[in-house]
Amino acid sequence: MTILIGYVPTPRGEAALTAGLEEAAARGDEVVLLNSPRRGQLVDGHLVDETTEAGLVERARALGVTLRVDRADHGADLVAAFTSAVEASGARLVVIGVKRRSPIGKLVMGSDAQRLLLDLDVPILAVKPPR
């Protein structure tokens, strides 16, 4: 089986990566990291470079997990990108990182995370970075 992790090199992305790799190691799943440019950008600071990718693959390998990075440009719509990646990979689970919110901010979750939770047809594990 496959776990799809939404990854950007931020604390939220690292939290998602850690949780997803732990889940994959426990269940013997492989991992696909969704890391695509947004809004049609040719250069995106959230894309991992080849050196970072090699480090992520090695980090997964140390846990006995096979990892590959999906670098395809899935377009500007985040839900469509995840939907396409889920279909292509056959993912059984999606792991995303979410922001910590103030009490008022908790009333309305971040729009991207909320859209994924509402629109994807697979289970989603939403994790917060450590304080």
C-alpha positions in Angstrom: 0.0 0.0 0.0 1.0 3.6 -0.3 0.9 6.7 1.9 0.8 10.1 0.2 2.5 12.9 2.2 2.0 16.5 1.4 5.5 17.9 1.9 7.1 21.3 1.8 10.4 22.0 3.7 8.7 23.8 6.6 8.0 22.7 10.2 4.5 21.6 9.0 6.0 19.6 6.2 8.5 18.0 8.6 5.7 17.1 11.0 3.8 15.4 8.1 6.9 13.6 6.9 7.8 12.3 10.3 4.2 11.0 11.0 3.9 9.6 7.5 7.2 7.7 7.6 6.4 6.3 11.1 3.0 5.1 9.8 4.6 3.6 6.7 7.3 1.8 8.7 4.7 0.4 11.1 2.5 -1.0 8.2 5.1 -1.8 5.6 3.8 0.9 3.2 5.7 2.8 0.6 5.6 6.6 0.6 5.0 9.2 -2.2 5.8 12.8 -1.3 3.7 15.3 -3.1 6.0 18.3 -3.8 4.7 20.3 -6.7 5.0 23.9 -7.8 2.0 26.1 -7.0 0.2 28.6 -9.2 2.1 27.7 -12.3 5.5 28.9 -10.9 8.6 27.6 -12.6 10.6 28.3 -9.5 9.2 27.6 -6.1 11.0 27.9 -2.8 8.9 25.1 -1.4 10.3 22.6 -3.9 13.0 20.2 -2.7 16.2 20.1 -4.6 18.1 17.0 -5.6 20.3 17.0 -2.6 17.3 17.4 -0.2 15.4 14.7 -2.1 18.4 12.3 -1.7 18.4 13.0 2.1 14.6 12.4 2.3 15.0 9.1 0.5 17.8 8.0 2.8 15.8 9.1 5.9 13.0 6.8 4.7 15.4 4.0 3.8 16.8 4.1 7.4 13.3 3.2 8.6 12.9 0.5 6.0 10.5 2.6 3.8 10.6 3.2 0.1 10.1 6.8 -0.8 9.7 8.7 -4.0 9.0 12.3 -4.7 6.2 13.4 -7.0 7.5 16.5 -8.7 4.8 16.8 -11.3 3.2 20.2 -11.8 -0.3 19.4 -10.7 -1.6 23.0 -11.3 -2.8 25.6 -9.0 -5.6 23.8 -7.3 -4.4 22.0 -4.2 -7.3 19.6 -3.9 -7.0 18.6 -7.6 -3.3 18.0 -7.1 -3.9 15.7 -4.1 -6.8 14.0 -5.9 -4.6 13.3 -8.9 -1.7 12.1 -6.8 -4.0 9.8 -4.7 -5.4 8.3 -7.9 -2.0 7.9 -9.5 -0.4 6.3 -6.4 -3.3 4.3 -5.1 -2.7 5.9 -1.7 -4.7 4.5 1.2 -3.8 7.5 3.5 -2.9 11.2 3.0 -0.7 12.9 5.7 -0.7 16.7 5.8 0.8 19.2 8.2 -1.4 21.9 9.7 -0.7 25.2 11.5 -1.2 25.7 15.2 -4.1 28.1 15.7 -5.1 30.6 18.3 -8.5 30.0 20.0 -10.2 32.3 17.4 -8.2 30.7 14.6 -9.5 27.3 15.6 -13.0 28.3 14.6 -11.9 28.3 11.0 -9.2 25.9 10.0 -6.8 27.0 7.2 -8.6 26.9 3.9 -6.2 24.4 2.2 -6.3 21.9 5.0 -10.1 22.3 5.4 -10.6 21.8 1.6 -8.5 18.6 1.7 -10.4 17.2 4.7 -13.7 17.9 3.1 -13.0 16.9 -0.5 -10.6 13.9 -0.5 -12.1 10.4 -0.5 -9.3 8.8 1.5 -8.5 9.0 5.2 -6.3 12.0 6.2 -3.9 12.3 9.0 -3.4 16.0 9.9 -0.5 16.7 12.2 0.9 19.8 13.9 4.6 20.6 14.2 6.0 20.5 17.8 6.0 23.8 19.7 
